């Protein structure tokens, strides 16, 4: 009795599709979506990457195989078929099937159209040579179908055609015992690279019956991820936990969702680049993408990272992405696409607003404050530096005046010594001339002490008058010469700087040579510098000997002048030997 019941249920399952073709199929609900059960008859098998069962406008999933949608480009269509010899083996030992005409299923014919254009006209499936070999399992307690493993023959009896395992009918809760392993041949009727929106229709009939037994349309659809909900922090936590607070978010999804068929039809107008802006306080966010249907092996793939960094693949569950540890003032990139269509990726630019201390306004205020402090500090430092420079300059000027005041008595002493010498030699006329000219020279000298600089022409005039007076006493010769490339009226040097040197040349150099003595004063311009040479043909002196008080004061004065102006330095050199003495003054960057 148990065996008879099993056979009855088995045949009932096999024959039930024949009674349901003309009836409206019922619907059942899974996770809030209405699901149409599959038809239990189909002949051709669609093999394509990324099969999709789209939700319709009523958010119902149609699992029938009238229309098959897929995402990848490789399409393969085959017809699972039991050979005549295997069919004979199957019915052997089954008297109820021996005299039945179950072999006409071998006479199945197919027709293929591509985008409503004929691709292959009616062709017998048994004549297709390319095929793969598979097996189908039939159990006594369990029968596997996709959507069933049968097709009607001319006598309305089923013959096994398919091997997939999608829908199962369990007869009794007993262990499965495989009774028969039936080989089948999968006749490959089409392999093709499909473009977007390419559609292949497969029509099937039997050779002895022109009525089409079934049709399947396989379409490659383009698709892009569509963001339907974005939540942050506490709202994201509530959504993930599914607590009472999340109810309004699910209601929002149901109220605002667009149908899968609509999104697919508008795929080319959907954005490929989207910017999402969040306040600086956001640390985590959940992005929920539209559910288009049962995607199968075409799951969403997401890659995430900071802007300007390489993106790494992250996990995605139930069409939602959780992004955590977000930092203020940072821009992130999320690239998301369906597995078989990476070319339709959507790039989400996630911008976390900067914190108050990262804002441009704060940075501007901070920068302005720093600049203001620097300006104040610079102003204080500049004033301090100027004050120190003025103090230093005042000190130098005071010392220079002190040196010049010391030169005046030295000069007067030398002049009086010359007058005394003339009187002692009873050269009264020369002494009178000396006294007369000495007054003019004293006026020039005193005037020079009151100014810092004097022109070369003025200095040359003072030196010429002085040497003429000394010439009355000692009778030496002298020459003052300036190169033509020097403008003596505009070029200035420190006043009376040369006077002590010339006095030293007279007193220690040519005074004993009398008429054989010779003093030469030359002014030369070398590039941006000025060279002054004072040469006498006296007996010279040792570098370690005391060259006179006037030379010492001159060296001290040059040292102070160099401290006051480091850009225009003065160098003092003395070359002395048996043939005479040459003093060289080098003025750097004087022009």
Secondary structure, 3 states (H helix, E strand, C coil): CHHHHHHHHHHHHHHHHHHHCCCCCCEEEECCEEEECCCCCCCEEEEECCEEEEECCCCEEECCCCEEEECCCEEEEEEEECCHHHHHHHHCCCHHHHCCCCCHHHHEEEEEEECCEEEEEEEEHHHCCCEEEEEEEEECCEEEECCCCEEECCCCCEEECCCCCCEEEECCCCCCCEEEEEEEEEEEEEEEECCCCCEEEEEEEECCEEEEEEEEEEEECCCCCCEEEEEEHHHHHHHHHCCHHHHHHHHHHHHHCCCHHHHHHCHHHCCCEEEEEECCCCCCEEEEECCCEECCCCCEEEEEEECCCCCEEECCECCEEEECCCCCCCEEEEEEEECCCHHHCEEEEEEECCCHHHCHHHHHHHHHHHHHHHHHHHHHHHHHHHHHHHHHHHHHHHHHHHHHHHHHHHHHHHHHHHHHHHHHCCCHHHHHHHHHHHHHHHHHHHHHHCCCEEEHHHHHHHHHHHHHHHHHHHCCEEEEEECCCCCCCCCEEECCCCHHHHHHHHHHHHCCCHHHCEEEEEEEEECCEEEEEEEECCCCCCCCCCCCHHHHHHHHHHHHHHHHCCCCCEEEEEEEECCEEEEEEEECCCC
